[in-house]
Amino acid sequence: MVHAFEWLGDGQRWLWLGVLFLAVCGLAVALKIQGRPLEQAGASILEYEFAWDREGAARVLGRWNTPALQETARRQLLLDFPFLLAYPVLLALACAMLSGVRGNAMAGVGIFLSWALLAALPLDAAENLALLRMLPGHPDGTLARLATLAAGAKFTLVYAGLGYLVLEGLGVLGRKLFGGS
């Protein structure tokens, strides 16, 4: 089994890992700062992502009841597009790299996640498009469910990847420090 980044050399993987890490950190900070007015109005983008139905979307959109807040939400979702290009690739690459470390007892999981995490890209894009479509104050049950299902699948993949990186990363480190295989 080969991971999703087999075609890159080791040096290139480390370079891309660093570049993507910096991009994800910078974009995450920008998204957090840019989204503060939405949170101060009583509903974050995360709540909008998980609105689930027309009523939930209407409740969030009702909190963003000014043109300025709706524009902030629109900009927040547009800024998320560069972010969604970076974070799944970063996590997938990190899982791929960890899968190749000697002493990794769960290399197959890392290889699988290196491919699976790339699905977060289209899931996040579909979610953003559904949310943007409702933004002018037009809540729609179908779009709200689509956004919630896409967000749920995306976060499942992300947390699986993060869990693998933390748990297996600590396992590899522990085996190296305390003499296991």
PyMOL commands that set and color helices and strands:
alter all, ss='L'
color gray80, all
select helices_A, chain A and resi 10-34+36-40+45-49+54-63+67-99+107-134+141-178
alter helices_A, ss='H'
color red, helices_A
deselect
rebuild
show_as cartoon
